[in-house]
Amino acid sequence: MHARDLLELAAVVASHAPTLLAPQVSLATPSLERYWTASKSRLDRWGHALKRLAGQGSAFRQRERTWLMGARLVEEILASEVLTRVWTAYLAAHDRRRQVAESEPIGQSIYVGHLEARNRAVHLLLCDPSIPAELAVRLNRLRRRAERWTDLLIGRMLTVSDVSAYAAMPQRCREFADDLQHQEEQAAAAVVWPLTLSALRGAFAEGLDPLPANPDLNAAIANSILGACGAEPFDNSGLLRSAWMARLTAVSDDTELLLSDYFSTPPAPTASATPVLRGDAPHRPKHDRFSG
């Protein structure tokens, strides 16, 4: 799975925050544990790859080639940060609505690790003279674009709980929240958010390597988030029914079916036994904060 798909999932979670955070909606603990495990594994991979990227050879030309190969990794770190922040904000809001501290610490652990990886990647961008200038500019634009989308999506969640601390720029996030509320008063939310999702897909349609750095762990993270929330709140939403989401659901269902069949299959018969057959800026609010 590509980081671009994780951006779409972040938009889905943010757009459905009021529904997902309703008192009757609970989180599946096993799925939260899978989120932590898959995210930790991805952080470990990033850490090893960043270490190699920082120390790979001293020859200038060799480091240029290394950076061209490492760009895919940095893109994934920057783009997937949107989902990490949005999901952590959701977990925080979920706990605060219930006055507990159960889910937010899980998300915060991954959030802190992701920020550390992002900071290491940005430090390399700023301090390594061998990185091609065009690549450095492109990655920096990706970082800024991801931060703005993060603030917009978390701004949607402020109607439920003030989780602006997880935004890239909390003040901008609060301003987006005010703008979004004004928009939804003028037009139906059912119109505003499909347009927002379409704008997000367009913003990240280009500028990312077509091959993801860690497709397996990206898919595991997305699947764990879907499992934690359950598909029911999204059943009537066109946002969720994209092709990649359908594939995720199918994989999850198939896995559960295989495990169920495995554990329910009787032991092999003995000789005397009878055989048993068996998706460059979001939809701009009234104030333009997307310049630059």
C-alpha positions as CSV (number, residue, x, y, z in Angstrom):
1,M,0.0,0.0,0.0
2,H,1.2,3.5,-0.9
3,A,1.4,6.4,1.5
4,R,-1.0,8.1,-0.8
5,D,-3.7,5.6,0.3
6,L,-2.9,6.4,3.9
7,L,-3.7,10.1,3.2
8,E,-7.1,9.0,2.0
9,L,-7.7,7.0,5.1
10,A,-6.7,10.1,7.2
11,A,-9.4,12.1,5.4
12,V,-12.0,9.4,6.0
13,V,-11.3,9.2,9.7
14,A,-11.3,13.0,10.0
15,S,-14.5,13.5,8.0
16,H,-16.3,10.8,10.1
17,A,-15.0,11.9,13.5
18,P,-18.4,13.0,14.9
19,T,-19.8,9.6,14.0
20,L,-16.8,7.6,15.1
21,L,-16.6,9.4,18.4
22,A,-20.2,8.8,19.3
23,P,-20.6,7.2,22.8
24,Q,-21.8,3.9,21.3
25,V,-18.8,3.4,19.1
26,S,-15.9,1.6,20.9
27,L,-12.4,0.7,19.7
28,A,-11.3,-2.9,19.2
29,T,-8.3,-3.4,21.5
30,P,-6.7,-6.2,19.4
31,S,-6.7,-3.8,16.4
32,L,-5.0,-1.1,18.4
33,E,-2.3,-3.6,19.4
34,R,-1.8,-4.5,15.8
35,Y,-1.5,-0.8,15.0
36,W,1.2,-0.4,17.6
37,T,3.1,-3.5,16.4
38,A,2.9,-2.6,12.7
39,S,3.8,1.1,13.3
40,K,6.8,0.1,15.5
41,S,8.0,-2.2,12.8
42,R,7.8,0.5,10.3
43,L,9.6,3.0,12.6
44,D,12.4,0.4,13.0
45,R,12.8,0.0,9.2
46,W,12.8,3.8,8.8
47,G,15.5,4.1,11.5
48,H,17.8,1.6,9.9
49,A,17.3,3.1,6.4
50,L,17.9,6.7,7.7
51,K,21.1,5.5,9.3
52,R,22.3,4.0,6.1
53,L,21.2,7.2,4.2
54,A,23.2,9.3,6.6
55,G,26.4,7.2,6.6
56,Q,26.5,5.8,3.1
57,G,29.9,6.6,1.6
58,S,31.7,9.9,1.6
59,A,32.1,10.5,-2.1
60,F,29.9,13.3,-3.3
61,R,28.6,11.5,-6.4
62,Q,28.0,8.3,-4.5
63,R,25.9,10.2,-2.0
64,E,23.9,11.9,-4.7
65,R,23.0,8.4,-6.1
66,T,22.2,7.3,-2.5
67,W,19.8,10.2,-2.1
68,L,18.0,9.5,-5.3
69,M,17.3,6.0,-4.0
70,G,16.4,7.3,-0.5
71,A,13.9,9.8,-1.7
72,R,11.1,7.2,-1.6
73,L,11.8,6.6,2.1
74,V,11.6,10.3,3.0
75,E,8.5,10.7,0.9
76,E,6.8,8.0,2.9
77,I,7.8,9.5,6.2
78,L,6.5,12.9,5.3
79,A,3.3,11.8,3.6
80,S,2.2,9.2,6.2
81,E,2.7,11.7,9.0
82,V,-0.7,13.0,8.1
83,L,-2.4,9.7,9.1
84,T,-0.2,9.4,12.2
85,R,-1.2,12.8,13.5
86,V,-4.9,12.4,12.6
87,W,-5.2,8.9,14.1
88,T,-3.5,10.0,17.3
89,A,-5.8,13.0,17.5
90,Y,-8.7,10.7,17.1
91,L,-7.5,8.4,19.9
92,A,-7.0,11.4,22.2
93,A,-10.5,12.6,21.5
94,H,-11.9,9.1,22.0
95,D,-10.3,8.9,25.5
96,R,-11.3,12.3,26.5
97,R,-14.9,11.7,25.6
98,R,-14.9,8.7,27.9
99,Q,-12.6,10.3,30.6
100,V,-10.0,7.4,30.3
101,A,-6.4,7.1,29.3
102,E,-6.4,3.9,27.3
103,S,-6.0,4.6,23.6
104,E,-4.1,7.9,23.4
105,P,-0.9,6.5,25.0
106,I,-0.7,3.9,22.2
107,G,-1.1,6.6,19.5
108,Q,1.2,9.0,21.2
109,S,4.0,6.4,21.4
110,I,3.8,6.0,17.6
111,Y,3.4,9.8,17.1
112,V,6.6,10.6,19.0
113,G,8.5,8.0,17.1
114,H,7.2,9.3,13.8
115,L,8.2,12.8,14.7
116,E,11.7,11.6,15.5
117,A,12.0,9.9,12.1
118,R,10.6,13.0,10.4
119,N,13.1,15.3,12.2
120,R,16.0,13.0,11.2
121,A,14.9,13.1,7.6
122,V,14.5,16.9,7.6
123,H,17.9,17.3,9.2
124,L,19.4,15.3,6.4
125,L,17.6,17.5,3.9
126,L,19.0,20.6,5.5
127,C,22.6,19.5,6.3
128,D,23.6,17.1,3.5
129,P,25.2,19.2,0.6
130,S,25.1,16.1,-1.7
131,I,21.3,16.0,-2.0
132,P,20.3,17.3,-5.4
133,A,18.7,20.7,-5.1
134,E,15.7,19.8,-7.2
135,L,15.0,16.8,-4.9
136,A,15.4,18.9,-1.8
137,V,12.9,21.4,-3.0
138,R,10.4,18.7,-4.0
139,L,10.6,17.0,-0.6
140,N,10.3,20.3,1.3
141,R,7.2,21.1,-0.7
142,L,5.8,17.7,0.2
143,R,6.5,18.4,3.9
144,R,4.7,21.7,3.8
145,R,1.7,20.3,1.9
146,A,1.4,17.4,4.3
147,E,1.4,19.8,7.3
148,R,-1.3,22.0,5.8
149,W,-3.5,19.0,5.1
150,T,-2.9,17.7,8.6
151,D,-4.1,21.0,10.1
152,L,-7.2,21.0,7.9
153,L,-8.1,17.4,8.7
154,I,-7.6,17.8,12.5
155,G,-9.5,21.0,12.3
156,R,-12.5,18.9,11.3
157,M,-12.2,17.0,14.6
158,L,-12.2,20.1,16.8
159,T,-16.0,20.1,16.7
160,V,-15.7,17.0,19.0
161,S,-12.6,17.7,21.1
162,D,-9.7,20.2,21.1
163,V,-7.0,17.9,19.8
164,S,-5.2,20.8,18.0
165,A,-2.0,19.9,19.9
166,Y,-1.5,17.1,17.4
167,A,-1.6,19.5,14.4
168,A,1.5,20.8,12.7
169,M,0.5,24.4,13.6
170,P,-2.3,24.4,16.2
171,Q,-3.3,28.0,15.6
172,R,-3.8,27.4,11.8
173,C,-5.7,24.2,12.7
174,R,-8.1,26.2,14.9
175,E,-8.6,28.7,12.1
176,F,-9.3,25.9,9.7
177,A,-11.9,24.6,12.1
178,D,-13.7,27.9,12.1
179,D,-13.6,28.1,8.3
180,L,-14.9,24.6,7.9
181,Q,-17.8,25.2,10.3
182,H,-18.7,28.3,8.3
183,Q,-18.6,26.3,5.1
184,E,-20.8,23.6,6.5
185,E,-23.3,26.2,7.6
186,Q,-23.5,27.5,4.0
187,A,-23.5,24.1,2.3
188,A,-24.3,20.5,3.3
189,A,-21.4,18.6,4.9
190,A,-22.2,15.8,2.5
191,V,-21.0,18.1,-0.3
192,V,-18.1,19.7,1.4
193,W,-16.2,16.6,2.4
194,P,-16.4,14.6,-0.9
195,L,-14.9,17.8,-2.5
196,T,-12.2,17.9,0.2
197,L,-11.3,14.3,-0.5
198,S,-11.1,14.9,-4.2
199,A,-8.8,17.9,-3.6
200,L,-6.6,15.8,-1.4
201,R,-6.3,13.1,-4.0
202,G,-5.3,15.8,-6.5
203,A,-2.8,17.4,-4.2
204,F,-0.8,14.2,-3.9
205,A,-1.5,12.7,-7.3
206,E,1.9,13.7,-8.5
207,G,5.3,14.2,-6.8
208,L,5.5,10.9,-5.1
209,D,7.4,7.9,-6.2
210,P,5.0,5.3,-7.7
211,L,6.6,2.5,-5.6
212,P,6.1,2.7,-1.8
213,A,9.0,2.1,0.6
214,N,7.1,-0.2,2.9
215,P,3.8,-1.4,1.3
216,D,3.3,-4.3,3.6
217,L,3.5,-2.3,6.8
218,N,1.4,0.5,5.4
219,A,-1.3,-2.0,4.6
220,A,-1.1,-3.5,8.1
221,I,-1.4,0.0,9.7
222,A,-4.4,0.9,7.6
223,N,-6.1,-2.5,8.2
224,S,-5.6,-2.1,12.0
225,I,-7.2,1.3,11.9
226,L,-10.2,0.0,10.0
227,G,-10.4,-2.9,12.5
228,A,-10.3,-0.6,15.5
229,C,-13.2,1.5,14.2
230,G,-15.2,-1.2,12.5
231,A,-16.6,-0.8,9.0
232,E,-20.2,-0.2,10.2
233,P,-19.9,3.6,10.6
234,F,-18.7,3.9,7.0
235,D,-21.1,1.5,5.3
236,N,-23.2,4.3,3.8
237,S,-20.2,6.4,2.8
238,G,-18.9,6.6,-0.7
239,L,-15.6,7.8,0.8
240,L,-14.7,4.4,2.2
241,R,-15.7,2.3,-0.8
242,S,-12.6,3.0,-2.9
243,A,-10.9,0.0,-4.5
244,W,-8.0,-0.1,-2.0
245,M,-10.4,-0.1,0.9
246,A,-12.4,-2.9,-0.6
247,R,-9.1,-4.9,-1.0
248,L,-8.2,-4.3,2.6
249,T,-11.6,-5.5,3.8
250,A,-11.3,-8.6,1.6
251,V,-7.9,-9.4,2.9
252,S,-9.1,-9.0,6.5
253,D,-12.2,-11.2,5.9
254,D,-10.2,-13.8,4.1
255,T,-7.6,-14.0,6.9
256,E,-10.3,-14.4,9.6
257,L,-12.0,-17.1,7.5
258,L,-8.8,-19.1,7.0
259,L,-8.0,-18.9,10.7
260,S,-11.6,-20.0,11.6
261,D,-11.5,-22.9,9.2
262,Y,-8.1,-23.9,10.5
263,F,-9.1,-24.1,14.1
264,S,-12.4,-25.7,13.4
265,T,-11.1,-28.4,11.2
266,P,-11.1,-31.8,13.1
267,P,-8.0,-33.8,13.5
268,A,-6.9,-36.0,10.6
269,P,-9.0,-39.3,10.7
270,T,-7.4,-42.5,11.7
271,A,-7.8,-45.7,9.7
272,S,-10.9,-46.6,11.6
273,A,-12.5,-43.2,11.6
274,T,-14.9,-41.9,9.0
275,P,-13.3,-39.1,6.9
276,V,-14.7,-35.7,7.5
277,L,-15.0,-33.4,4.4
278,R,-14.5,-29.9,4.8
279,G,-5.7,9.2,-3.8
280,D,-1.8,20.8,-5.0
281,A,-3.9,22.3,-2.1
282,P,-7.2,21.3,-0.4
283,H,-10.5,23.0,-0.9
284,R,-9.4,26.4,0.4
285,P,-11.4,27.9,3.3
286,K,-12.5,31.5,3.1
287,H,-9.0,32.7,4.2
288,D,-6.2,31.6,2.0
289,R,-3.5,29.9,4.1
290,F,-2.1,27.8,1.4
291,S,0.2,30.4,-0.2
292,G,3.9,29.9,0.0
